[in-house]
Amino acid sequence: MDKIIAASGMALQILANSVGAWEMGDITKANEIIESISSLVEVCEDIHNCAIRLQGEPPIAVIYY
């Protein structure tokens, strides 16, 4: 089953930065970036529960992987 990541709107650019670091081979930096926004990003099975917890920072982005 696919996992779901729900991220607040504020976290989207930071997530993009993390992907950029990962693509450049800097896994440590990518992980540090993700940890810095851990309160704004949640991996979950139910997007509705994630959306409720993150609703203070709309919009919600959903990434399946």
MODELLER restraints for C-alpha pairs under 7 A, 6 or more apart:
rsr = mdl.restraints
at = mdl.atoms
rsr.add(forms.Gaussian(group=physical.xy_distance, feature=features.Distance(at['CA:2:A'], at['CA:64:A']), mean=6.05, stdev=0.5))
rsr.add(forms.Gaussian(group=physical.xy_distance, feature=features.Distance(at['CA:2:A'], at['CA:65:A']), mean=5.49, stdev=0.5))
rsr.add(forms.Gaussian(group=physical.xy_distance, feature=features.Distance(at['CA:3:A'], at['CA:43:A']), mean=6.93, stdev=0.5))
rsr.add(forms.Gaussian(group=physical.xy_distance, feature=features.Distance(at['CA:3:A'], at['CA:44:A']), mean=6.63, stdev=0.5))
rsr.add(forms.Gaussian(group=physical.xy_distance, feature=features.Distance(at['CA:3:A'], at['CA:45:A']), mean=6.24, stdev=0.5))
rsr.add(forms.Gaussian(group=physical.xy_distance, feature=features.Distance(at['CA:3:A'], at['CA:64:A']), mean=5.79, stdev=0.5))
rsr.add(forms.Gaussian(group=physical.xy_distance, feature=features.Distance(at['CA:3:A'], at['CA:65:A']), mean=5.66, stdev=0.5))
rsr.add(forms.Gaussian(group=physical.xy_distance, feature=features.Distance(at['CA:4:A'], at['CA:43:A']), mean=5.61, stdev=0.5))
rsr.add(forms.Gaussian(group=physical.xy_distance, feature=features.Distance(at['CA:4:A'], at['CA:44:A']), mean=5.48, stdev=0.5))
rsr.add(forms.Gaussian(group=physical.xy_distance, feature=features.Distance(at['CA:4:A'], at['CA:45:A']), mean=6.08, stdev=0.5))
rsr.add(forms.Gaussian(group=physical.xy_distance, feature=features.Distance(at['CA:4:A'], at['CA:47:A']), mean=6.88, stdev=0.5))
rsr.add(forms.Gaussian(group=physical.xy_distance, feature=features.Distance(at['CA:4:A'], at['CA:62:A']), mean=6.65, stdev=0.5))
rsr.add(forms.Gaussian(group=physical.xy_distance, feature=features.Distance(at['CA:4:A'], at['CA:63:A']), mean=5.87, stdev=0.5))
rsr.add(forms.Gaussian(group=physical.xy_distance, feature=features.Distance(at['CA:4:A'], at['CA:64:A']), mean=4.91, stdev=0.5))
rsr.add(forms.Gaussian(group=physical.xy_distance, feature=features.Distance(at['CA:4:A'], at['CA:65:A']), mean=6.81, stdev=0.5))
rsr.add(forms.Gaussian(group=physical.xy_distance, feature=features.Distance(at['CA:5:A'], at['CA:41:A']), mean=6.83, stdev=0.5))
rsr.add(forms.Gaussian(group=physical.xy_distance, feature=features.Distance(at['CA:5:A'], at['CA:42:A']), mean=5.61, stdev=0.5))
rsr.add(forms.Gaussian(group=physical.xy_distance, feature=features.Distance(at['CA:5:A'], at['CA:43:A']), mean=4.49, stdev=0.5))
rsr.add(forms.Gaussian(group=physical.xy_distance, feature=features.Distance(at['CA:5:A'], at['CA:44:A']), mean=6.41, stdev=0.5))
rsr.add(forms.Gaussian(group=physical.xy_distance, feature=features.Distance(at['CA:5:A'], at['CA:62:A']), mean=5.67, stdev=0.5))
rsr.add(forms.Gaussian(group=physical.xy_distance, feature=features.Distance(at['CA:5:A'], at['CA:63:A']), mean=5.21, stdev=0.5))
rsr.add(forms.Gaussian(group=physical.xy_distance, feature=features.Distance(at['CA:5:A'], at['CA:64:A']), mean=6.53, stdev=0.5))
rsr.add(forms.Gaussian(group=physical.xy_distance, feature=features.Distance(at['CA:6:A'], at['CA:41:A']), mean=5.80, stdev=0.5))
rsr.add(forms.Gaussian(group=physical.xy_distance, feature=features.Distance(at['CA:6:A'], at['CA:42:A']), mean=5.42, stdev=0.5))
rsr.add(forms.Gaussian(group=physical.xy_distance, feature=features.Distance(at['CA:6:A'], at['CA:43:A']), mean=6.51, stdev=0.5))
rsr.add(forms.Gaussian(group=physical.xy_distance, feature=features.Distance(at['CA:6:A'], at['CA:47:A']), mean=6.93, stdev=0.5))
rsr.add(forms.Gaussian(group=physical.xy_distance, feature=features.Distance(at['CA:6:A'], at['CA:50:A']), mean=6.16, stdev=0.5))
rsr.add(forms.Gaussian(group=physical.xy_distance, feature=features.Distance(at['CA:6:A'], at['CA:60:A']), mean=6.29, stdev=0.5))
rsr.add(forms.Gaussian(group=physical.xy_distance, feature=features.Distance(at['CA:6:A'], at['CA:61:A']), mean=5.61, stdev=0.5))
rsr.add(forms.Gaussian(group=physical.xy_distance, feature=features.Distance(at['CA:6:A'], at['CA:62:A']), mean=4.88, stdev=0.5))
rsr.add(forms.Gaussian(group=physical.xy_distance, feature=features.Distance(at['CA:6:A'], at['CA:63:A']), mean=6.77, stdev=0.5))
rsr.add(forms.Gaussian(group=physical.xy_distance, feature=features.Distance(at['CA:7:A'], at['CA:40:A']), mean=5.83, stdev=0.5))
rsr.add(forms.Gaussian(group=physical.xy_distance, feature=features.Distance(at['CA:7:A'], at['CA:41:A']), mean=4.50, stdev=0.5))
rsr.add(forms.Gaussian(group=physical.xy_distance, feature=features.Distance(at['CA:7:A'], at['CA:42:A']), mean=6.57, stdev=0.5))
rsr.add(forms.Gaussian(group=physical.xy_distance, feature=features.Distance(at['CA:7:A'], at['CA:60:A']), mean=5.66, stdev=0.5))
rsr.add(forms.Gaussian(group=physical.xy_distance, feature=features.Distance(at['CA:7:A'], at['CA:61:A']), mean=5.24, stdev=0.5))
rsr.add(forms.Gaussian(group=physical.xy_distance, feature=features.Distance(at['CA:7:A'], at['CA:62:A']), mean=6.75, stdev=0.5))
rsr.add(forms.Gaussian(group=physical.xy_distance, feature=features.Distance(at['CA:8:A'], at['CA:40:A']), mean=5.64, stdev=0.5))
rsr.add(forms.Gaussian(group=physical.xy_distance, feature=features.Distance(at['CA:8:A'], at['CA:41:A']), mean=6.72, stdev=0.5))
rsr.add(forms.Gaussian(group=physical.xy_distance, feature=features.Distance(at['CA:8:A'], at['CA:54:A']), mean=6.23, stdev=0.5))
rsr.add(forms.Gaussian(group=physical.xy_distance, feature=features.Distance(at['CA:8:A'], at['CA:57:A']), mean=5.11, stdev=0.5))
rsr.add(forms.Gaussian(group=physical.xy_distance, feature=features.Distance(at['CA:8:A'], at['CA:58:A']), mean=5.76, stdev=0.5))
rsr.add(forms.Gaussian(group=physical.xy_distance, feature=features.Distance(at['CA:8:A'], at['CA:59:A']), mean=6.10, stdev=0.5))
rsr.add(forms.Gaussian(group=physical.xy_distance, feature=features.Distance(at['CA:8:A'], at['CA:60:A']), mean=5.08, stdev=0.5))
rsr.add(forms.Gaussian(group=physical.xy_distance, feature=features.Distance(at['CA:8:A'], at['CA:61:A']), mean=6.52, stdev=0.5))
rsr.add(forms.Gaussian(group=physical.xy_distance, feature=features.Distance(at['CA:9:A'], at['CA:57:A']), mean=5.92, stdev=0.5))
rsr.add(forms.Gaussian(group=physical.xy_distance, feature=features.Distance(at['CA:9:A'], at['CA:58:A']), mean=5.40, stdev=0.5))
rsr.add(forms.Gaussian(group=physical.xy_distance, feature=features.Distance(at['CA:9:A'], at['CA:59:A']), mean=4.97, stdev=0.5))
rsr.add(forms.Gaussian(group=physical.xy_distance, feature=features.Distance(at['CA:9:A'], at['CA:60:A']), mean=6.00, stdev=0.5))
rsr.add(forms.Gaussian(group=physical.xy_distance, feature=features.Distance(at['CA:9:A'], at['CA:61:A']), mean=6.91, stdev=0.5))
rsr.add(forms.Gaussian(group=physical.xy_distance, feature=features.Distance(at['CA:10:A'], at['CA:57:A']), mean=6.75, stdev=0.5))
rsr.add(forms.Gaussian(group=physical.xy_distance, feature=features.Distance(at['CA:11:A'], at['CA:37:A']), mean=6.68, stdev=0.5))
rsr.add(forms.Gaussian(group=physical.xy_distance, feature=features.Distance(at['CA:11:A'], at['CA:40:A']), mean=6.21, stdev=0.5))
rsr.add(forms.Gaussian(group=physical.xy_distance, feature=features.Distance(at['CA:14:A'], at['CA:33:A']), mean=6.98, stdev=0.5))
rsr.add(forms.Gaussian(group=physical.xy_distance, feature=features.Distance(at['CA:15:A'], at['CA:34:A']), mean=6.85, stdev=0.5))
rsr.add(forms.Gaussian(group=physical.xy_distance, feature=features.Distance(at['CA:18:A'], at['CA:30:A']), mean=4.43, stdev=0.5))
rsr.add(forms.Gaussian(group=physical.xy_distance, feature=features.Distance(at['CA:18:A'], at['CA:33:A']), mean=5.72, stdev=0.5))
rsr.add(forms.Gaussian(group=physical.xy_distance, feature=features.Distance(at['CA:18:A'], at['CA:34:A']), mean=6.63, stdev=0.5))
rsr.add(forms.Gaussian(group=physical.xy_distance, feature=features.Distance(at['CA:19:A'], at['CA:30:A']), mean=6.73, stdev=0.5))
rsr.add(forms.Gaussian(group=physical.xy_distance, feature=features.Distance(at['CA:21:A'], at['CA:27:A']), mean=6.79, stdev=0.5))
rsr.add(forms.Gaussian(group=physical.xy_distance, feature=features.Distance(at['CA:21:A'], at['CA:29:A']), mean=6.32, stdev=0.5))
rsr.add(forms.Gaussian(group=physical.xy_distance, feature=features.Distance(at['CA:21:A'], at['CA:30:A']), mean=5.26, stdev=0.5))
rsr.add(forms.Gaussian(group=physical.xy_distance, feature=features.Distance(at['CA:22:A'], at['CA:30:A']), mean=5.43, stdev=0.5))
rsr.add(forms.Gaussian(group=physical.xy_distance, feature=features.Distance(at['CA:40:A'], at['CA:54:A']), mean=6.93, stdev=0.5))
rsr.add(forms.Gaussian(group=physical.xy_distance, feature=features.Distance(at['CA:42:A'], at['CA:50:A']), mean=6.80, stdev=0.5))
rsr.add(forms.Gaussian(group=physical.xy_distance, feature=features.Distance(at['CA:44:A'], at['CA:50:A']), mean=6.79, stdev=0.5))
rsr.add(forms.Gaussian(group=physical.xy_distance, feature=features.Distance(at['CA:51:A'], at['CA:60:A']), mean=6.62, stdev=0.5))
